[in-house]
Amino acid sequence: MADINVGLDLEKVTTEIEKLVQNLQELDGQRSQLAQQIQQLQGVGMYLRGKQPEAEIEDKDKQTPEQEE
């Protein structure tokens, strides 16, 4: 049977856990930034839609998908 060095194995596992936790924290930070950017852009989009003249909005609603390309 193979010898098991519990102390060394535990140290390796703990180190790997710390790396993964750090990686998760970085990814979570990036996710939060992306979510914030999406919300900001959605707000800008709503603002700009509100600034469109009414006739321009009606014209876009009447277009078929083939006309938009």
A tleap script that builds the chain and sets N, CA, C and O, in Angstrom:
source leaprc.protein.ff14SB
mol = sequence {
  NMET ALA ASP ILE ASN VAL GLY LEU ASP LEU
  GLU LYS VAL THR THR GLU ILE GLU LYS LEU
  VAL GLN ASN LEU GLN GLU LEU ASP GLY GLN
  ARG SER GLN LEU ALA GLN GLN ILE GLN GLN
  LEU GLN GLY VAL GLY MET TYR LEU ARG GLY
  LYS GLN PRO GLU ALA GLU ILE GLU ASP LYS
  ASP LYS GLN THR PRO GLU GLN GLU CGLU
}
set mol.1.N position { 0.841 -1.178 0.000 }
set mol.1.CA position { 0.000 0.000 0.000 }
set mol.1.C position { 0.888 1.243 0.000 }
set mol.1.O position { 1.939 1.272 0.641 }
set mol.2.N position { 0.450 2.259 -0.723 }
set mol.2.CA position { 1.248 3.477 -0.848 }
set mol.2.C position { 1.211 4.272 0.444 }
set mol.2.O position { 0.192 4.354 1.130 }
set mol.3.N position { 2.359 4.851 0.747 }
set mol.3.CA position { 2.424 5.715 1.929 }
set mol.3.C position { 1.706 7.025 1.636 }
set mol.3.O position { 1.835 7.588 0.550 }
set mol.4.N position { 0.960 7.494 2.604 }
set mol.4.CA position { 0.203 8.736 2.458 }
set mol.4.C position { 0.768 9.742 3.447 }
set mol.4.O position { 0.844 9.485 4.648 }
set mol.5.N position { 1.157 10.876 2.923 }
set mol.5.CA position { 1.639 11.957 3.763 }
set mol.5.C position { 0.471 12.932 3.936 }
set mol.5.O position { 0.266 13.826 3.114 }
set mol.6.N position { -0.269 12.749 4.993 }
set mol.6.CA position { -1.494 13.522 5.219 }
set mol.6.C position { -1.188 15.007 5.313 }
set mol.6.O position { -1.918 15.827 4.757 }
set mol.7.N position { -0.129 15.357 6.004 }
set mol.7.CA position { 0.219 16.777 6.162 }
set mol.7.C position { 0.504 17.436 4.833 }
set mol.7.O position { 0.013 18.534 4.568 }
set mol.8.N position { 1.295 16.780 3.986 }
set mol.8.CA position { 1.633 17.332 2.675 }
set mol.8.C position { 0.396 17.388 1.778 }
set mol.8.O position { 0.169 18.387 1.096 }
set mol.9.N position { -0.401 16.323 1.778 }
set mol.9.CA position { -1.628 16.309 0.972 }
set mol.9.C position { -2.585 17.409 1.406 }
set mol.9.O position { -3.189 18.075 0.566 }
set mol.10.N position { -2.723 17.601 2.694 }
set mol.10.CA position { -3.612 18.636 3.227 }
set mol.10.C position { -3.110 20.017 2.819 }
set mol.10.O position { -3.906 20.896 2.490 }
set mol.11.N position { -1.813 20.206 2.841 }
set mol.11.CA position { -1.227 21.494 2.437 }
set mol.11.C position { -1.503 21.770 0.964 }
set mol.11.O position { -1.862 22.891 0.603 }
set mol.12.N position { -1.340 20.760 0.107 }
set mol.12.CA position { -1.602 20.908 -1.326 }
set mol.12.C position { -3.071 21.233 -1.591 }
set mol.12.O position { -3.392 22.103 -2.400 }
set mol.13.N position { -3.952 20.520 -0.896 }
set mol.13.CA position { -5.389 20.749 -1.077 }
set mol.13.C position { -5.759 22.155 -0.610 }
set mol.13.O position { -6.534 22.846 -1.270 }
set mol.14.N position { -5.214 22.572 0.509 }
set mol.14.CA position { -5.503 23.905 1.046 }
set mol.14.C position { -5.015 24.987 0.083 }
set mol.14.O position { -5.712 25.974 -0.151 }
set mol.15.N position { -3.834 24.804 -0.468 }
set mol.15.CA position { -3.290 25.760 -1.434 }
set mol.15.C position { -4.179 25.845 -2.669 }
set mol.15.O position { -4.459 26.936 -3.166 }
set mol.16.N position { -4.620 24.699 -3.158 }
set mol.16.CA position { -5.494 24.672 -4.334 }
set mol.16.C position { -6.829 25.355 -4.040 }
set mol.16.O position { -7.354 26.079 -4.886 }
set mol.17.N position { -7.372 25.130 -2.860 }
set mol.17.CA position { -8.632 25.786 -2.463 }
set mol.17.C position { -8.451 27.294 -2.447 }
set mol.17.O position { -9.313 28.025 -2.935 }
set mol.18.N position { -7.341 27.770 -1.893 }
set mol.18.CA position { -7.082 29.209 -1.825 }
set mol.18.C position { -6.993 29.815 -3.229 }
set mol.18.O position { -7.521 30.900 -3.473 }
set mol.19.N position { -6.324 29.111 -4.153 }
set mol.19.CA position { -6.225 29.587 -5.529 }
set mol.19.C position { -7.605 29.673 -6.177 }
set mol.19.O position { -7.931 30.654 -6.847 }
set mol.20.N position { -8.408 28.631 -5.968 }
set mol.20.CA position { -9.745 28.611 -6.573 }
set mol.20.C position { -10.648 29.687 -5.986 }
set mol.20.O position { -11.438 30.293 -6.710 }
set mol.21.N position { -10.541 29.929 -4.699 }
set mol.21.CA position { -11.343 30.982 -4.057 }
set mol.21.C position { -10.943 32.341 -4.615 }
set mol.21.O position { -11.802 33.176 -4.895 }
set mol.22.N position { -9.644 32.563 -4.776 }
set mol.22.CA position { -9.168 33.826 -5.338 }
set mol.22.C position { -9.670 33.990 -6.771 }
set mol.22.O position { -10.111 35.073 -7.157 }
set mol.23.N position { -9.606 32.926 -7.550 }
set mol.23.CA position { -10.096 32.958 -8.926 }
set mol.23.C position { -11.591 33.276 -8.960 }
set mol.23.O position { -12.044 34.074 -9.780 }
set mol.24.N position { -12.342 32.655 -8.075 }
set mol.24.CA position { -13.783 32.898 -8.002 }
set mol.24.C position { -14.075 34.348 -7.644 }
set mol.24.O position { -14.986 34.955 -8.207 }
set mol.25.N position { -13.314 34.904 -6.719 }
set mol.25.CA position { -13.512 36.298 -6.330 }
set mol.25.C position { -13.239 37.243 -7.498 }
set mol.25.O position { -13.963 38.219 -7.695 }
set mol.26.N position { -12.191 36.951 -8.272 }
set mol.26.CA position { -11.888 37.779 -9.438 }
set mol.26.C position { -13.006 37.694 -10.468 }
set mol.26.O position { -13.431 38.711 -11.018 }
set mol.27.N position { -13.479 36.482 -10.727 }
set mol.27.CA position { -14.563 36.309 -11.697 }
set mol.27.C position { -15.850 36.972 -11.218 }
set mol.27.O position { -16.589 37.542 -12.021 }
set mol.28.N position { -16.119 36.904 -9.930 }
set mol.28.CA position { -17.310 37.542 -9.389 }
set mol.28.C position { -17.224 39.057 -9.540 }
set mol.28.O position { -18.223 39.717 -9.826 }
set mol.29.N position { -16.032 39.600 -9.347 }
set mol.29.CA position { -15.837 41.033 -9.558 }
set mol.29.C position { -16.085 41.427 -10.998 }
set mol.29.O position { -16.717 42.448 -11.269 }
set mol.30.N position { -15.587 40.620 -11.923 }
set mol.30.CA position { -15.812 40.876 -13.344 }
set mol.30.C position { -17.291 40.770 -13.686 }
set mol.30.O position { -17.811 41.568 -14.465 }
set mol.31.N position { -17.969 39.785 -13.103 }
set mol.31.CA position { -19.406 39.617 -13.352 }
set mol.31.C position { -20.175 40.840 -12.861 }
set mol.31.O position { -21.092 41.319 -13.527 }
set mol.32.N position { -19.792 41.335 -11.696 }
set mol.32.CA position { -20.461 42.514 -11.146 }
set mol.32.C position { -20.258 43.731 -12.046 }
set mol.32.O position { -21.184 44.510 -12.271 }
set mol.33.N position { -19.039 43.886 -12.556 }
set mol.33.CA position { -18.760 45.007 -13.454 }
set mol.33.C position { -19.580 44.891 -14.737 }
set mol.33.O position { -20.131 45.883 -15.214 }
set mol.34.N position { -19.662 43.695 -15.292 }
set mol.34.CA position { -20.450 43.494 -16.509 }
set mol.34.C position { -21.928 43.785 -16.267 }
set mol.34.O position { -22.586 44.412 -17.097 }
set mol.35.N position { -22.444 43.329 -15.134 }
set mol.35.CA position { -23.852 43.576 -14.813 }
set mol.35.C position { -24.106 45.075 -14.682 }
set mol.35.O position { -25.140 45.573 -15.126 }
set mol.36.N position { -23.169 45.788 -14.077 }
set mol.36.CA position { -23.311 47.234 -13.917 }
set mol.36.C position { -23.265 47.930 -15.277 }
set mol.36.O position { -24.045 48.849 -15.526 }
set mol.37.N position { -22.361 47.505 -16.156 }
set mol.37.CA position { -22.276 48.089 -17.490 }
set mol.37.C position { -23.553 47.835 -18.282 }
set mol.37.O position { -24.030 48.719 -18.994 }
set mol.38.N position { -24.103 46.636 -18.162 }
set mol.38.CA position { -25.351 46.309 -18.851 }
set mol.38.C position { -26.473 47.211 -18.364 }
set mol.38.O position { -27.243 47.734 -19.170 }
set mol.39.N position { -26.572 47.398 -17.060 }
set mol.39.CA position { -27.622 48.262 -16.506 }
set mol.39.C position { -27.453 49.694 -16.985 }
set mol.39.O position { -28.435 50.360 -17.315 }
set mol.40.N position { -26.219 50.170 -17.026 }
set mol.40.CA position { -25.980 51.538 -17.495 }
set mol.40.C position { -26.371 51.690 -18.956 }
set mol.40.O position { -27.003 52.676 -19.338 }
set mol.41.N position { -25.991 50.706 -19.776 }
set mol.41.CA position { -26.336 50.779 -21.201 }
set mol.41.C position { -27.836 50.657 -21.424 }
set mol.41.O position { -28.381 51.294 -22.326 }
set mol.42.N position { -28.508 49.851 -20.616 }
set mol.42.CA position { -29.962 49.759 -20.735 }
set mol.42.C position { -30.604 51.105 -20.393 }
set mol.42.O position { -31.566 51.523 -21.037 }
set mol.43.N position { -30.066 51.774 -19.378 }
set mol.43.CA position { -30.570 53.102 -19.025 }
set mol.43.C position { -30.354 54.099 -20.148 }
set mol.43.O position { -31.242 54.897 -20.450 }
set mol.44.N position { -29.188 54.063 -20.767 }
set mol.44.CA position { -28.906 54.950 -21.896 }
set mol.44.C position { -29.856 54.630 -23.046 }
set mol.44.O position { -30.383 55.539 -23.688 }
set mol.45.N position { -30.075 53.350 -23.307 }
set mol.45.CA position { -30.988 52.954 -24.376 }
set mol.45.C position { -32.404 53.464 -24.131 }
set mol.45.O position { -33.061 53.951 -25.052 }
set mol.46.N position { -32.873 53.353 -22.894 }
set mol.46.CA position { -34.219 53.845 -22.572 }
set mol.46.C position { -34.281 55.364 -22.741 }
set mol.46.O position { -35.260 55.898 -23.263 }
set mol.47.N position { -33.236 56.046 -22.299 }
set mol.47.CA position { -33.189 57.506 -22.447 }
set mol.47.C position { -33.244 57.891 -23.921 }
set mol.47.O position { -34.008 58.773 -24.313 }
set mol.48.N position { -32.420 57.215 -24.739 }
set mol.48.CA position { -32.381 57.549 -26.163 }
set mol.48.C position { -33.698 57.216 -26.862 }
set mol.48.O position { -34.135 57.951 -27.748 }
set mol.49.N position { -34.333 56.103 -26.464 }
set mol.49.CA position { -35.643 55.783 -27.048 }
set mol.49.C position { -36.660 56.860 -26.696 }
set mol.49.O position { -37.536 57.179 -27.500 }
set mol.50.N position { -36.548 57.408 -25.519 }
set mol.50.CA position { -37.458 58.474 -25.117 }
set mol.50.C position { -37.224 59.764 -25.873 }
set mol.50.O position { -38.130 60.591 -25.979 }
set mol.51.N position { -36.024 59.951 -26.402 }
set mol.51.CA position { -35.691 61.162 -27.149 }
set mol.51.C position { -36.045 61.054 -28.629 }
set mol.51.O position { -36.004 62.059 -29.339 }
set mol.52.N position { -36.394 59.848 -29.116 }
set mol.52.CA position { -36.737 59.689 -30.527 }
set mol.52.C position { -38.047 60.401 -30.826 }
set mol.52.O position { -38.981 60.365 -30.025 }
set mol.53.N position { -38.109 61.048 -31.987 }
set mol.53.CA position { -39.392 61.629 -32.392 }
set mol.53.C position { -40.431 60.518 -32.588 }
set mol.53.O position { -40.087 59.410 -33.001 }
set mol.54.N position { -41.661 60.808 -32.298 }
set mol.54.CA position { -42.734 59.808 -32.373 }
set mol.54.C position { -42.856 59.207 -33.767 }
set mol.54.O position { -43.094 58.006 -33.896 }
set mol.55.N position { -42.699 60.011 -34.812 }
set mol.55.CA position { -42.826 59.514 -36.187 }
set mol.55.C position { -41.738 58.485 -36.482 }
set mol.55.O position { -41.998 57.503 -37.178 }
set mol.56.N position { -40.537 58.686 -35.972 }
set mol.56.CA position { -39.434 57.756 -36.203 }
set mol.56.C position { -39.719 56.408 -35.542 }
set mol.56.O position { -39.384 55.360 -36.093 }
set mol.57.N position { -40.332 56.436 -34.372 }
set mol.57.CA position { -40.676 55.203 -33.664 }
set mol.57.C position { -41.730 54.426 -34.457 }
set mol.57.O position { -41.621 53.210 -34.608 }
set mol.58.N position { -42.756 55.133 -34.966 }
set mol.58.CA position { -43.812 54.480 -35.723 }
set mol.58.C position { -43.269 53.865 -37.009 }
set mol.58.O position { -43.696 52.779 -37.400 }
set mol.59.N position { -42.322 54.550 -37.678 }
set mol.59.CA position { -41.724 54.025 -38.906 }
set mol.59.C position { -40.982 52.726 -38.623 }
set mol.59.O position { -41.085 51.780 -39.404 }
set mol.60.N position { -40.252 52.659 -37.545 }
set mol.60.CA position { -39.510 51.447 -37.207 }
set mol.60.C position { -40.457 50.305 -36.866 }
set mol.60.O position { -40.172 49.151 -37.186 }
set mol.61.N position { -41.572 50.609 -36.225 }
set mol.61.CA position { -42.549 49.569 -35.882 }
set mol.61.C position { -43.197 48.984 -37.140 }
set mol.61.O position { -43.571 47.812 -37.150 }
set mol.62.N position { -43.332 49.778 -38.187 }
set mol.62.CA position { -43.992 49.327 -39.410 }
set mol.62.C position { -43.066 48.528 -40.326 }
set mol.62.O position { -43.544 47.810 -41.204 }
set mol.63.N position { -41.751 48.640 -40.135 }
set mol.63.CA position { -40.801 47.940 -40.998 }
set mol.63.C position { -40.869 46.432 -40.744 }
set mol.63.O position { -41.050 45.970 -39.618 }
set mol.64.N position { -40.716 45.688 -41.844 }
set mol.64.CA position { -40.620 44.237 -41.730 }
set mol.64.C position { -39.152 43.880 -41.555 }
set mol.64.O position { -38.287 44.706 -41.848 }
set mol.65.N position { -38.845 42.680 -41.087 }
set mol.65.CA position { -37.446 42.295 -40.902 }
set mol.65.C position { -36.614 42.394 -42.173 }
set mol.65.O position { -35.420 42.684 -42.094 }
set mol.66.N position { -37.212 42.161 -43.356 }
set mol.66.CA position { -36.464 42.248 -44.597 }
set mol.66.C position { -36.056 43.689 -44.885 }
set mol.66.O position { -34.984 43.929 -45.440 }
set mol.67.N position { -36.912 44.662 -44.508 }
set mol.67.CA position { -36.612 46.058 -44.765 }
set mol.67.C position { -35.484 46.562 -43.868 }
set mol.67.O position { -34.757 47.480 -44.249 }
set mol.68.N position { -35.333 45.984 -42.705 }
set mol.68.CA position { -34.331 46.447 -41.761 }
set mol.68.C position { -32.927 46.072 -42.198 }
set mol.68.O position { -31.971 46.747 -41.816 }
set mol.69.N position { -32.772 45.022 -42.983 }
set mol.69.CA position { -31.442 44.583 -43.430 }
set mol.69.C position { -31.034 45.412 -44.580 }
set mol.69.O position { -29.946 45.222 -45.123 }
savepdb mol mol.pdb
quit
